[in-house]
Amino acid sequence: MDPEDLEAGGDRGRMHGEASDHGRVYQAGRDQYVAEQDLHLHFVDGLRQVRRTTPSTGSGSEECPYPGLAAFAGEHAPWFFGRDTVVAELLVRLDEQVCSGGPLVVVAASGAGKSSLLRAGLLPAVGRGALPVAGAAQWPRLVLTPTARPVPALAGRLAEATGVDARRFVEAAAHGPQVCAQVLHEVLRAGGRRLVVVVDQTEELFTECEDLRQRRDFLALLAGHVSAVFTVRFSPDGRTLATAGSDEHVRLWHVADPKRPRPAGPPLTRHSGAVWAVAFSPDGGTLATAGNDQSVRLWNTADPDRPGPIGAPLTSHSSAARALAFSPNGHALATGGENGTVLLWEMRTDRAVRHICASTKGSPTQGQWQRYVPGAGYRPPCR
């Protein structure tokens, strides 16, 4: 340690060594690895990062192919050998997932080399055009670990990978996975691209993150439903499928080609409990969902890639809403509750207004308005 640094209160150290003839001096502030043949020195900074010191000799290559205990990274791809068969199998599986949707999960014992396989094997292969999908070599590719705050971590990496202002994704993530997914869909659609995401050290989602909703939102953004699916319904034209379950999310899927289903739009996430039932209107333009939170919600599904909520939730049930169905002409919606209650809802606005005005014999009071139009601001239409 330099005495001057100590006197100045500095925390930097300086090491000095001298050798003559065939003598050698090895010095490192942390762990050190020595490759004897060409004598390239590396020292490890933690378990995930490796930094290379200046080679002690000018002969031979200036890059060391051995990262020590750390995993191989993308820049180590030229030296990543012996896993060609596994990489080829992963490319085949990834091609299948591109067509069918959903995540590709790589599972193996700790220390088997999963991180190296994905970082230095699969991702560089995709970048070289080995994935047999048009334009795949230009798709953004990103690697992340969940950390204690997985959703903000994902939002930040998405911004880096797509070149979008990070604040846009962070703000979208703060409003839930539906909004964040919608932003991502818009960005990728504008460029005609898809996105390859590798989530490494997935166990951090459970060992580091204590927020159950963050876990669910993170998985919902990446993997579709993350728990039991309770209900499924086809749209009247058979081209869209709606699914929902205990993870509180409703998802839409393009199924015009049953052999190649794919996600349609972002997940619908306004319910605060399990979703028990879904139903399309006869024209397919509206989706109704019933949940454990005692609410029934309506969604505009005229464009399944851009679904959105319609109005306020219907909240007259005093128990979990468990069933629903549209009338054949779409003019009425019937909903059933866990306590045996069945409610009928008028779906035509003009008829609903006339019914309210007739029932209240003039402008309804605020209490009556809340009864007939729960959740909507008080704006009596009667004259």
MISEPA-12712 format. One record per residue (C-alpha): x, y, z; residue number from 1. Coordinates in nm, 4 decimals. Each point is the difference from the previous one (the first is absolute). Example, Ala and Ser with C-alpha at 12.3 -4.5 7.8 and 13.67 -1.06 7.14 Angstrom:
<recs>
[rec [1.2300 -0.4500 0.7800] 1]
[rec [0.1370 0.3440 -0.0660] 2]
</recs>
This chain:
<recs>
[rec [0.0000 0.0000 0.0000] 1]
[rec [0.1306 0.3413 -0.0889] 2]
[rec [0.0693 0.1911 0.3276] 3]
[rec [-0.1088 0.3252 -0.1638] 4]
[rec [-0.3404 -0.1477 -0.0776] 5]
[rec [-0.0338 -0.1113 0.3628] 6]
[rec [0.0891 0.3431 0.1318] 7]
[rec [-0.2496 0.1639 -0.2383] 8]
[rec [-0.2749 -0.2343 0.1144] 9]
[rec [-0.0261 -0.1598 -0.3426] 10]
[rec [-0.1216 -0.3541 -0.0487] 11]
[rec [0.2064 -0.0815 -0.3099] 12]
[rec [0.2884 -0.2408 0.0220] 13]
[rec [0.3069 -0.0243 -0.2198] 14]
[rec [0.2036 -0.3164 -0.0393] 15]
[rec [0.3521 -0.0132 -0.1342] 16]
[rec [0.2142 -0.2994 -0.0838] 17]
[rec [0.3345 -0.0628 -0.1677] 18]
[rec [0.1585 -0.3165 -0.1390] 19]
[rec [0.3161 -0.0889 -0.1891] 20]
[rec [0.1124 -0.2855 -0.2235] 21]
[rec [-0.2768 -0.2634 0.0043] 22]
[rec [-0.1729 0.1332 0.3085] 23]
[rec [-0.3727 0.0732 0.0012] 24]
[rec [-0.2167 0.2203 0.2174] 25]
[rec [-0.3772 -0.0565 0.0234] 26]
[rec [-0.2075 0.2627 0.1828] 27]
[rec [-0.3766 0.0564 0.0252] 28]
[rec [-0.2360 0.1890 0.2233] 29]
[rec [-0.2589 -0.2788 -0.0275] 30]
[rec [-0.0041 -0.3594 -0.1283] 31]
[rec [0.2528 -0.0754 -0.2726] 32]
[rec [0.0231 -0.2597 -0.2764] 33]
[rec [0.3125 -0.0731 -0.2007] 34]
[rec [0.0085 -0.1770 -0.3400] 35]
[rec [0.3570 -0.1249 -0.0031] 36]
[rec [0.0582 -0.0734 -0.3690] 37]
[rec [-0.0463 0.3573 -0.1224] 38]
[rec [-0.0076 0.1494 0.3482] 39]
[rec [-0.3194 0.2039 -0.0267] 40]
[rec [-0.1174 0.1252 0.3383] 41]
[rec [-0.3621 0.0414 0.1071] 42]
[rec [-0.1466 0.0977 0.3329] 43]
[rec [-0.3623 -0.0467 0.1056] 44]
[rec [-0.2146 0.2817 0.1319] 45]
[rec [-0.2834 -0.1885 0.1673] 46]
[rec [-0.1530 -0.3105 -0.1572] 47]
[rec [-0.1516 0.1579 -0.3115] 48]
[rec [0.2624 0.2360 -0.1353] 49]
[rec [0.3482 -0.0702 -0.1286] 50]
[rec [0.2507 0.2661 -0.0933] 51]
[rec [0.3198 -0.0650 -0.1944] 52]
[rec [0.3323 0.1514 0.0985] 53]
[rec [0.2645 0.0907 -0.2560] 54]
[rec [0.1817 -0.3145 -0.1193] 55]
[rec [0.3497 -0.0279 0.1380] 56]
[rec [0.1438 -0.0975 -0.3403] 57]
[rec [-0.0555 0.1354 -0.3477] 58]
[rec [-0.0019 -0.3454 -0.1593] 59]
[rec [-0.3154 -0.1941 -0.0778] 60]
[rec [-0.3627 0.1088 0.0190] 61]
[rec [-0.0998 0.2912 0.2205] 62]
[rec [-0.3320 -0.1614 0.0976] 63]
[rec [-0.0346 -0.2839 0.2489] 64]
[rec [-0.2690 -0.2605 -0.0787] 65]
[rec [-0.0460 -0.0980 0.3665] 66]
[rec [-0.2293 0.2274 0.2064] 67]
[rec [0.0720 -0.1845 0.3233] 68]
[rec [-0.3046 -0.0686 0.2184] 69]
[rec [-0.2193 0.2490 -0.1821] 70]
[rec [-0.2427 -0.1047 -0.2737] 71]
[rec [0.0877 0.0470 -0.3659] 72]
[rec [-0.1513 0.3216 -0.1346] 73]
[rec [-0.0890 0.1108 -0.3522] 74]
[rec [0.3502 0.1297 -0.0666] 75]
[rec [0.1366 -0.3477 0.0748] 76]
[rec [-0.1988 -0.1631 -0.2826] 77]
[rec [0.3124 -0.0584 -0.2190] 78]
[rec [0.1389 -0.2274 0.2737] 79]
[rec [-0.3225 -0.1742 0.0988] 80]
[rec [0.0442 -0.3520 -0.1357] 81]
[rec [-0.1467 -0.3439 0.0585] 82]
[rec [-0.3691 0.0926 0.0331] 83]
[rec [-0.0961 0.0205 -0.3670] 84]
[rec [-0.2555 -0.2816 0.0243] 85]
[rec [-0.1760 0.1592 0.2968] 86]
[rec [0.0013 0.3432 -0.1656] 87]
[rec [-0.1527 -0.1516 -0.3155] 88]
[rec [-0.2718 -0.1654 0.2072] 89]
[rec [-0.0742 0.3300 0.1728] 90]
[rec [-0.0331 0.1740 -0.3370] 91]
[rec [-0.2543 -0.2616 -0.1117] 92]
[rec [-0.1973 0.0435 0.3227] 93]
[rec [0.0167 0.3783 -0.0265] 94]
[rec [-0.1306 -0.0167 -0.3576] 95]
[rec [-0.2955 -0.2038 0.1265] 96]
[rec [-0.0695 0.2577 0.2728] 97]
[rec [0.0098 0.2839 -0.2532] 98]
[rec [-0.2904 -0.1687 -0.1732] 99]
[rec [-0.1964 -0.1179 0.3040] 100]
[rec [0.0820 0.2669 0.2579] 101]
[rec [0.1054 -0.0436 0.3608] 102]
[rec [0.3397 -0.0246 0.1683] 103]
[rec [0.2780 -0.2489 -0.0589] 104]
[rec [0.1270 -0.1275 0.3353] 105]
[rec [0.3527 -0.1365 0.0400] 106]
[rec [0.0360 -0.2113 0.3136] 107]
[rec [0.3138 -0.1712 0.1335] 108]
[rec [0.1938 -0.0440 0.3212] 109]
[rec [0.1863 0.2959 0.1430] 110]
[rec [0.3414 0.0348 -0.1614] 111]
[rec [-0.0959 -0.1948 -0.3138] 112]
[rec [0.0688 0.3024 -0.2206] 113]
[rec [-0.3501 0.1329 -0.0753] 114]
[rec [0.1102 0.3643 0.0076] 115]
[rec [0.2970 -0.0643 -0.2284] 116]
[rec [-0.2161 -0.2020 -0.2396] 117]
[rec [-0.2514 0.2810 -0.0406] 118]
[rec [0.2351 0.2989 0.0099] 119]
[rec [0.2909 -0.1317 -0.2086] 120]
[rec [-0.1843 -0.2685 -0.1968] 121]
[rec [-0.3644 0.0704 -0.0807] 122]
[rec [-0.0086 0.3799 -0.0224] 123]
[rec [0.3082 0.0333 -0.2256] 124]
[rec [-0.1466 -0.2752 -0.2229] 125]
[rec [-0.3227 0.1985 -0.0358] 126]
[rec [0.2086 0.3074 -0.0845] 127]
[rec [0.1792 -0.1966 -0.2727] 128]
[rec [-0.3328 -0.0863 -0.1630] 129]
[rec [-0.0130 -0.3641 0.1150] 130]
[rec [-0.3665 0.0314 0.1014] 131]
[rec [-0.2016 -0.0834 -0.3161] 132]
[rec [-0.2337 0.2998 0.0270] 133]
[rec [0.0181 0.2960 -0.2358] 134]
[rec [0.1693 0.2990 0.1634] 135]
[rec [0.0827 -0.1864 0.3234] 136]
[rec [0.3658 0.1028 -0.0179] 137]
[rec [-0.1098 0.3634 0.0472] 138]
[rec [-0.2324 -0.0659 0.2940] 139]
[rec [0.1034 0.1755 0.3226] 140]
[rec [0.1498 -0.2415 0.2531] 141]
[rec [0.0332 0.0629 0.3697] 142]
[rec [0.1113 -0.1826 0.3140] 143]
[rec [-0.1118 0.0918 0.3501] 144]
[rec [-0.0241 -0.1349 0.3529] 145]
[rec [-0.3227 0.0705 0.1925] 146]
[rec [0.1598 0.1709 0.3075] 147]
[rec [-0.2170 0.1070 0.2924] 148]
[rec [-0.2092 0.2224 -0.2306] 149]
[rec [-0.0562 -0.2109 -0.3122] 150]
[rec [-0.2517 0.2210 -0.1819] 151]
[rec [0.2125 0.3204 0.0093] 152]
[rec [0.3053 -0.2103 -0.0908] 153]
[rec [-0.1826 -0.1379 -0.3037] 154]
[rec [-0.1280 0.3456 -0.0982] 155]
[rec [0.3518 0.1416 0.0064] 156]
[rec [0.1425 -0.2796 -0.2133] 157]
[rec [-0.2880 0.0265 -0.2475] 158]
[rec [0.0824 0.3675 -0.0454] 159]
[rec [0.3659 -0.0822 -0.0688] 160]
[rec [-0.0846 -0.2769 -0.2465] 161]
[rec [-0.2573 0.1974 -0.1989] 162]
[rec [0.1613 0.3448 0.0107] 163]
[rec [-0.3046 0.1532 0.1676] 164]
[rec [0.0283 0.2610 0.2757] 165]
[rec [0.0249 -0.1993 0.3246] 166]
[rec [-0.2520 0.2289 0.1682] 167]
[rec [-0.2695 -0.1160 -0.2409] 168]
[rec [0.0355 -0.3633 0.1057] 169]
[rec [0.0470 0.0833 0.3681] 170]
[rec [-0.3168 0.2121 0.0038] 171]
[rec [-0.1888 -0.2685 -0.1899] 172]
[rec [0.1183 -0.2702 0.2413] 173]
[rec [-0.1227 0.2102 0.2922] 174]
[rec [-0.3524 -0.0279 -0.1435] 175]
[rec [0.0175 -0.3777 -0.0258] 176]
[rec [0.1076 -0.2676 -0.2476] 177]
[rec [-0.2870 0.0752 -0.2404] 178]
[rec [0.1234 0.3547 -0.0673] 179]
[rec [0.3658 -0.1073 -0.0193] 180]
[rec [-0.0849 -0.2825 -0.2418] 181]
[rec [-0.2031 0.2393 -0.2147] 182]
[rec [0.2968 0.2393 -0.0295] 183]
[rec [0.2280 -0.2905 -0.0936] 184]
[rec [-0.2461 -0.1267 -0.2636] 185]
[rec [-0.0182 0.3467 -0.1568] 186]
[rec [0.3792 0.0398 -0.0084] 187]
[rec [0.0645 -0.3432 -0.1512] 188]
[rec [-0.2877 0.0232 -0.2473] 189]
[rec [0.1299 0.3339 -0.1282] 190]
[rec [0.3322 -0.1633 -0.0848] 191]
[rec [-0.1447 -0.3314 -0.1173] 192]
[rec [0.2090 -0.1812 0.2601] 193]
[rec [-0.0281 -0.2476 0.2835] 194]
[rec [0.2031 -0.0161 0.3192] 195]
[rec [0.2192 -0.2749 0.1465] 196]
[rec [0.0192 0.0174 0.3809] 197]
[rec [0.2210 -0.2219 0.2161] 198]
[rec [-0.0809 0.0035 0.3713] 199]
[rec [0.3043 -0.1332 0.1843] 200]
[rec [0.0122 -0.0906 0.3699] 201]
[rec [-0.3799 -0.0341 0.0013] 202]
[rec [0.0114 -0.1187 0.3600] 203]
[rec [0.0538 0.3646 0.0990] 204]
[rec [-0.3701 0.0478 -0.0723] 205]
[rec [-0.0651 -0.2011 0.3166] 206]
[rec [0.3155 0.0500 0.2060] 207]
[rec [0.0369 0.3770 -0.0532] 208]
[rec [-0.3515 0.1295 -0.0784] 209]
[rec [-0.2480 -0.0020 0.2889] 210]
[rec [-0.2812 0.1750 -0.1912] 211]
[rec [-0.2448 -0.2623 -0.1290] 212]
[rec [-0.1631 0.2401 -0.2467] 213]
[rec [0.3389 0.0933 -0.1490] 214]
[rec [0.0704 -0.3687 -0.0501] 215]
[rec [-0.3352 -0.0531 -0.1725] 216]
[rec [0.0294 0.3112 -0.2161] 217]
[rec [0.3529 -0.0949 -0.1061] 218]
[rec [-0.1049 -0.3517 -0.0989] 219]
[rec [-0.3178 0.1270 -0.1664] 220]
[rec [0.2064 0.2290 -0.2237] 221]
[rec [0.2261 -0.2845 -0.1070] 222]
[rec [-0.1788 -0.3307 0.0322] 223]
[rec [-0.3784 0.0213 -0.0337] 224]
[rec [-0.2116 -0.1502 0.2765] 225]
[rec [0.2038 -0.0933 0.3062] 226]
[rec [-0.2589 -0.2113 0.1846] 227]
[rec [-0.3261 -0.1893 -0.0555] 228]
[rec [-0.2190 0.0940 -0.2983] 229]
[rec [-0.3700 -0.0111 0.0954] 230]
[rec [-0.1794 0.0997 -0.3182] 231]
[rec [0.0484 0.0195 -0.3789] 232]
[rec [-0.2286 0.1342 -0.2736] 233]
[rec [0.0256 0.0360 -0.3778] 234]
[rec [-0.1181 0.3161 -0.1721] 235]
[rec [-0.3042 -0.0489 -0.2293] 236]
[rec [0.2211 -0.0082 -0.3109] 237]
[rec [0.2336 -0.2536 0.1622] 238]
[rec [0.3107 0.2097 -0.0651] 239]
[rec [0.0614 0.1169 0.3582] 240]
[rec [0.0151 -0.1931 0.3262] 241]
[rec [-0.0415 0.1598 0.3442] 242]
[rec [0.1480 -0.1700 0.3073] 243]
[rec [-0.0034 0.0923 0.3688] 244]
[rec [0.0776 -0.1494 0.3381] 245]
[rec [0.1396 0.0342 0.3484] 246]
[rec [0.2842 0.2359 -0.0955] 247]
[rec [-0.2558 0.2854 -0.0362] 248]
[rec [0.0826 0.0469 -0.3690] 249]
[rec [-0.2072 -0.0400 -0.3154] 250]
[rec [0.1881 -0.0822 -0.3188] 251]
[rec [-0.0941 0.0029 -0.3673] 252]
[rec [0.1508 -0.2328 -0.2611] 253]
[rec [-0.0036 -0.0114 -0.3785] 254]
[rec [-0.1186 -0.3502 -0.0922] 255]
[rec [-0.0972 0.0354 -0.3676] 256]
[rec [0.2676 -0.2648 -0.0592] 257]
[rec [-0.0471 -0.2442 0.2927] 258]
[rec [0.3429 -0.1499 -0.0659] 259]
[rec [0.1662 0.3381 0.0507] 260]
[rec [-0.1821 0.1918 0.2766] 261]
[rec [0.1628 0.3228 0.1132] 262]
[rec [-0.0714 0.2705 0.2597] 263]
[rec [-0.2253 0.2887 -0.0998] 264]
[rec [0.0663 0.3286 0.1731] 265]
[rec [0.0986 0.0527 0.3643] 266]
[rec [-0.1646 -0.1779 0.2953] 267]
[rec [-0.3154 0.1563 0.1473] 268]
[rec [0.0789 0.0643 0.3645] 269]
[rec [-0.2708 0.2138 0.1643] 270]
[rec [-0.1420 -0.2799 0.2206] 271]
[rec [0.1384 -0.0274 0.3550] 272]
[rec [-0.0812 -0.3677 0.0441] 273]
[rec [-0.0418 -0.3219 -0.1941] 274]
[rec [-0.2023 0.0277 -0.3219] 275]
[rec [-0.2683 -0.2698 -0.0203] 276]
[rec [-0.1796 0.0617 -0.3275] 277]
[rec [0.0403 0.1726 -0.3371] 278]
[rec [-0.2467 0.0480 -0.2851] 279]
[rec [0.0054 0.1705 -0.3406] 280]
[rec [-0.2924 0.2037 -0.1285] 281]
[rec [-0.1663 -0.1419 -0.3153] 282]
[rec [0.1913 0.2457 -0.2221] 283]
[rec [0.3299 -0.0782 0.1744] 284]
[rec [0.0654 0.3659 0.0701] 285]
[rec [-0.0513 -0.0206 0.3765] 286]
[rec [0.1393 -0.2413 0.2577] 287]
[rec [-0.1591 -0.0305 0.3444] 288]
[rec [0.1996 -0.1381 0.2937] 289]
[rec [-0.1229 -0.1010 0.3479] 290]
[rec [0.2301 -0.0120 0.3006] 291]
[rec [0.0489 -0.0929 0.3614] 292]
[rec [0.0109 0.3729 0.0801] 293]
[rec [-0.3815 0.0085 -0.0481] 294]
[rec [0.0335 0.2003 -0.3175] 295]
[rec [-0.0920 -0.0511 -0.3653] 296]
[rec [0.2120 0.1859 -0.2540] 297]
[rec [-0.0502 0.0786 -0.3668] 298]
[rec [0.2819 0.0207 -0.2545] 299]
[rec [0.0155 0.1263 -0.3560] 300]
[rec [0.1328 -0.2922 -0.2079] 301]
[rec [-0.0842 0.1282 -0.3482] 302]
[rec [0.3786 -0.0054 -0.0577] 303]
[rec [0.1372 -0.2858 0.2142] 304]
[rec [0.3504 0.1447 -0.0280] 305]
[rec [-0.1170 0.3223 0.1634] 306]
[rec [-0.2587 -0.0926 0.2659] 307]
[rec [-0.1124 0.2554 0.2543] 308]
[rec [-0.2499 0.0476 0.2841] 309]
[rec [-0.3534 0.1276 -0.0662] 310]
[rec [-0.1390 0.2254 0.2700] 311]
[rec [-0.0032 -0.0711 0.3715] 312]
[rec [-0.0308 -0.3522 0.1434] 313]
[rec [-0.3451 -0.1410 0.0787] 314]
[rec [0.0058 -0.0423 0.3767] 315]
[rec [-0.3521 -0.0890 0.1178] 316]
[rec [0.0926 -0.3540 0.0999] 317]
[rec [0.0521 -0.0525 0.3745] 318]
[rec [0.2028 -0.3170 -0.0510] 319]
[rec [0.2432 -0.1332 -0.2560] 320]
[rec [-0.1301 0.0266 -0.3577] 321]
[rec [0.0295 -0.3546 -0.1322] 322]
[rec [-0.1924 -0.0188 -0.3306] 323]
[rec [-0.1194 0.2190 -0.2874] 324]
[rec [-0.1583 -0.0206 -0.3456] 325]
[rec [-0.1190 0.2381 -0.2711] 326]
[rec [-0.3481 -0.0313 -0.1472] 327]
[rec [-0.0060 -0.1259 -0.3624] 328]
[rec [-0.0561 0.3537 -0.1323] 329]
[rec [0.2618 0.1524 0.2343] 330]
[rec [-0.2512 0.2417 0.1546] 331]
[rec [0.0262 -0.1470 0.3515] 332]
[rec [0.2654 -0.1521 0.2233] 333]
[rec [-0.0846 -0.2470 0.2773] 334]
[rec [0.2425 -0.0425 0.2906] 335]
[rec [-0.0112 -0.2468 0.2868] 336]
[rec [0.1434 0.0335 0.3490] 337]
[rec [0.1317 -0.2549 0.2454] 338]
[rec [-0.2912 0.0761 0.2349] 339]
[rec [-0.2608 -0.1093 -0.2551] 340]
[rec [-0.0799 0.3467 -0.1347] 341]
[rec [-0.0533 0.0482 -0.3746] 342]
[rec [0.0035 0.3525 -0.1440] 343]
[rec [-0.1053 0.1220 -0.3451] 344]
[rec [0.1790 0.2969 -0.1568] 345]
[rec [-0.1327 0.2083 -0.2899] 346]
[rec [0.2778 0.0372 -0.2575] 347]
[rec [-0.1708 0.2653 -0.2145] 348]
[rec [0.0723 0.3448 0.1374] 349]
[rec [-0.3233 0.1670 -0.1171] 350]
[rec [-0.2158 -0.2756 0.1500] 351]
[rec [0.1933 0.0157 0.3256] 352]
[rec [-0.0516 0.3759 0.0244] 353]
[rec [-0.3758 -0.0295 -0.0626] 354]
[rec [-0.0271 -0.2760 0.2597] 355]
[rec [0.1828 0.2063 0.2620] 356]
[rec [-0.2114 0.3070 -0.0634] 357]
[rec [-0.3250 -0.1993 0.0073] 358]
[rec [0.0953 -0.1780 0.3223] 359]
[rec [0.0972 0.3205 0.1817] 360]
[rec [-0.2885 0.2125 -0.1417] 361]
[rec [0.2373 0.2768 -0.0972] 362]
[rec [0.3627 0.0667 0.0707] 363]
[rec [0.1363 -0.2719 0.2316] 364]
[rec [0.1540 0.0851 0.3328] 365]
[rec [0.3657 -0.0738 0.0524] 366]
[rec [-0.0950 -0.3162 0.1889] 367]
[rec [-0.2261 -0.1188 -0.2821] 368]
[rec [0.2648 0.0853 -0.2579] 369]
[rec [0.2550 -0.2106 0.1850] 370]
[rec [-0.2494 -0.2872 0.0075] 371]
[rec [-0.0672 0.0050 -0.3741] 372]
[rec [0.3423 0.1182 -0.1231] 373]
[rec [0.2505 -0.1223 0.2632] 374]
[rec [0.3433 0.1542 -0.0158] 375]
[rec [-0.0956 0.2769 -0.2478] 376]
[rec [0.0089 0.3683 0.0832] 377]
[rec [-0.3359 0.1622 0.0852] 378]
[rec [-0.1286 0.1369 -0.3323] 379]
[rec [-0.3808 -0.0447 -0.0078] 380]
[rec [-0.1279 0.0062 -0.3615] 381]
[rec [-0.3705 0.0449 0.0745] 382]
[rec [-0.1859 0.3190 -0.0876] 383]
</recs>
